[in-house]
Amino acid sequence: MSDASHRPAEPRDTALIHALIDSVYAEYGCRLHLDEEPHLRDPGVYFRASGGEFWVVEDEGIAATVAVKLAGEEAELKSLYVRADRRRRGWGRRLVELATRHAVEHCARRIVLWSD
């Protein structure tokens, strides 16, 4: 495993977040369209507005992302993406645990998982 670490997304990350997600979509013959994914226009602001968070993993750029949106006692895990060359290193598991921990700490009793 590399020395990469996670942190909350910052506005300067937005273009790199879009590039990561678009690259994952491209693996399936799709493209990222922000009109269909408006929560990604300014992800940090969007998720923090609900008490949630959007995290990035930095490892030679943005290597992975995850977000959690809170709504009362329910949380929604979204935007779990790991760059192809950084997969199989445990980031998916760690990011799901991070998002779950955040949800539980903010009184979520149920977590909905969103998957593309």
C-alpha positions as CSV (number, residue, x, y, z in Angstrom):
1,M,0.0,0.0,0.0
2,S,1.3,3.5,-0.8
3,D,1.6,6.4,1.5
4,A,-1.6,8.0,0.1
5,S,-4.0,9.5,2.6
6,H,-7.6,10.7,2.5
7,R,-8.9,14.2,3.2
8,P,-12.0,16.3,2.6
9,A,-12.3,17.5,-1.0
10,E,-11.4,21.1,-1.7
11,P,-12.6,23.3,-4.6
12,R,-9.2,22.9,-6.3
13,D,-9.9,19.1,-6.6
14,T,-13.1,19.4,-8.6
15,A,-11.6,19.1,-12.1
16,L,-9.5,16.1,-10.9
17,I,-12.5,14.5,-9.3
18,H,-14.4,14.8,-12.6
19,A,-11.4,13.3,-14.5
20,L,-11.3,10.3,-12.2
21,I,-15.0,9.6,-12.4
22,D,-15.0,10.1,-16.1
23,S,-12.1,7.6,-16.5
24,V,-14.1,5.0,-14.5
25,Y,-17.2,5.7,-16.5
26,A,-15.1,5.3,-19.7
27,E,-14.2,1.7,-18.6
28,Y,-17.9,1.0,-19.3
29,G,-18.2,3.0,-22.5
30,C,-19.9,5.9,-20.7
31,R,-19.0,9.6,-20.0
32,L,-19.6,11.8,-17.0
33,H,-22.4,14.3,-17.6
34,L,-22.6,16.9,-14.9
35,D,-26.2,17.7,-15.8
36,E,-27.0,14.1,-14.8
37,E,-24.8,14.3,-11.7
38,P,-25.3,17.8,-10.3
39,H,-23.9,16.9,-6.9
40,L,-20.5,16.7,-8.5
41,R,-20.4,20.3,-9.7
42,D,-19.1,21.4,-6.3
43,P,-19.0,18.1,-4.3
44,G,-17.6,19.4,-1.0
45,V,-20.2,22.1,-0.7
46,Y,-23.1,19.8,-1.8
47,F,-22.4,17.0,0.7
48,R,-21.4,19.3,3.6
49,A,-24.7,21.1,3.3
50,S,-26.4,17.9,4.6
51,G,-23.8,17.3,7.3
52,G,-22.1,14.8,5.1
53,E,-18.7,14.9,3.5
54,F,-16.9,14.2,0.2
55,W,-13.3,12.7,0.6
56,V,-10.5,12.3,-1.9
57,V,-7.4,10.1,-1.7
58,E,-4.3,11.8,-3.0
59,D,-1.8,9.5,-4.6
60,E,-0.2,11.0,-7.7
61,G,-3.3,13.0,-8.2
62,I,-6.8,12.1,-7.1
63,A,-6.8,8.3,-6.8
64,A,-10.1,7.6,-5.1
65,T,-13.2,9.3,-3.8
66,V,-16.2,8.6,-1.6
67,A,-19.0,10.7,-0.2
68,V,-21.8,10.4,2.3
69,K,-25.0,12.5,2.3
70,L,-27.0,12.7,5.5
71,A,-30.8,13.0,5.8
72,G,-32.1,12.6,9.3
73,E,-31.5,9.0,10.4
74,E,-30.6,7.9,6.9
75,A,-27.3,8.3,5.1
76,E,-26.5,7.6,1.5
77,L,-23.0,6.4,0.4
78,K,-22.1,7.9,-3.0
79,S,-19.3,8.5,-5.4
80,L,-17.0,5.6,-4.4
81,Y,-14.5,5.5,-7.3
82,V,-10.9,4.2,-7.3
83,R,-8.6,4.8,-10.2
84,A,-7.8,1.6,-12.1
85,D,-4.1,1.7,-11.3
86,R,-4.8,2.1,-7.6
87,R,-7.3,-0.7,-7.1
88,R,-6.7,-3.8,-5.0
89,R,-4.9,-1.8,-2.3
90,G,-7.7,-1.6,0.2
91,W,-8.9,1.9,-0.6
92,G,-12.5,0.9,-1.4
93,R,-12.9,-0.9,2.0
94,R,-11.2,2.0,3.9
95,L,-13.4,4.6,2.2
96,V,-16.6,2.7,2.9
97,E,-15.6,2.4,6.5
98,L,-14.8,6.1,6.7
99,A,-18.2,7.1,5.2
100,T,-20.0,4.6,7.4
101,R,-18.2,5.9,10.5
102,H,-19.1,9.5,9.6
103,A,-22.8,8.4,9.1
104,V,-22.9,6.6,12.5
105,E,-21.3,9.5,14.3
106,H,-24.0,11.8,12.9
107,C,-26.8,9.5,14.1
108,A,-27.6,7.7,10.9
109,R,-29.4,4.4,11.6
110,R,-29.6,3.3,8.0
111,I,-27.2,3.6,5.1
112,V,-28.3,3.4,1.5
113,L,-25.5,2.4,-1.0
114,W,-25.6,3.9,-4.4
115,S,-23.8,2.0,-7.2
116,D,-23.4,2.7,-10.9
